[in-house]
Amino acid sequence: MSYGIPRGESKFEPRDPHWNDKVRSSFTKQGVMGLIGAALADIWPGGCEIHLPYRSDLSQQHGFFHAGVTSTVVDSAAGYAGFSLMAPNTSVLSVEFKINLLAPADGELLIATGEVVKPGRNLVITRGDAWVVKKGKATHCAMMQQTLMTMHDKPEAEKTK
């Protein structure tokens, strides 16, 4: 279900013919995504969507998704959007982001999307957004701008520690 959340068009060509498998494999290696119960809902060249069902242990004192959890999921969505366009034999690392929390993340499902704004060989600029769904209605609760660094000839760890 889309909940009316906007999704950008796939306007980029991946540099790696195995981009889809590369992103999915990397996502499974992220211990934090498994820990919090996030799922990779969709990927496309230059874009990513991650879903996180609400659990009380992911909340802050008012019962909303914690801002740190929201930031973590948006960081990953935007990071994987950028990673989808990176060349073979590379990995990705966030080097900075700025997030604005627009509304309380009060709902049953957090949806984070990421899209590439400007791809580059070494630095990739992305945008991330988060919506929270409550009783079938989506509310835009966060927006982020991020810079990613392409890690050339630096493969990911085979297994997390």
TATA-V504976 format. One record per backbone hydrogen bond with DSSP energy under -0.5 kcal/mol. CO is the residue of the C=O (numbers start at 1). NH is the residue of the N-H. Records with the same first field share a line. If there is no record, write none. Layout:
BEGIN
CO = NH ; NH
END
This chain:
BEGIN
2 = 5
9 = 11
12 = 14
15 = 17
16 = 19
18 = 22
19 = 23
20 = 24
21 = 25
22 = 26
23 = 27
24 = 28
25 = 29
26 = 29 ; 30
27 = 30
29 = 31
30 = 34
31 = 35
32 = 36
33 = 37 ; 38
37 = 53
39 = 41 ; 51
42 = 49
44 = 47
45 = 12
46 = 116
47 = 44
48 = 114
49 = 41 ; 42
50 = 112
51 = 39
52 = 110
55 = 58
56 = 59
58 = 66
60 = 63
64 = 60
66 = 70
67 = 71
68 = 72
69 = 73
70 = 74
71 = 75
72 = 76
73 = 77
74 = 78
75 = 79
76 = 80
77 = 81
78 = 82
79 = 83
80 = 84
81 = 46
82 = 85
83 = 86
85 = 15
87 = 90
89 = 153
91 = 151
93 = 149
96 = 147
98 = 145
99 = 101
100 = 102 ; 143
104 = 106
105 = 65 ; 107
108 = 54
109 = 111 ; 133
110 = 52 ; 112
111 = 131
112 = 50
113 = 129
114 = 48
115 = 127
118 = 125
122 = 150
124 = 148
125 = 117 ; 118
126 = 146
127 = 115
128 = 144
129 = 113
130 = 141 ; 142
131 = 111
132 = 134 ; 139
133 = 108 ; 109
134 = 137
137 = 134
139 = 132 ; 141
141 = 102 ; 103
142 = 130
143 = 100
144 = 128
145 = 98
146 = 126
147 = 95 ; 96
148 = 124
149 = 93 ; 151
150 = 152
151 = 91 ; 154
END
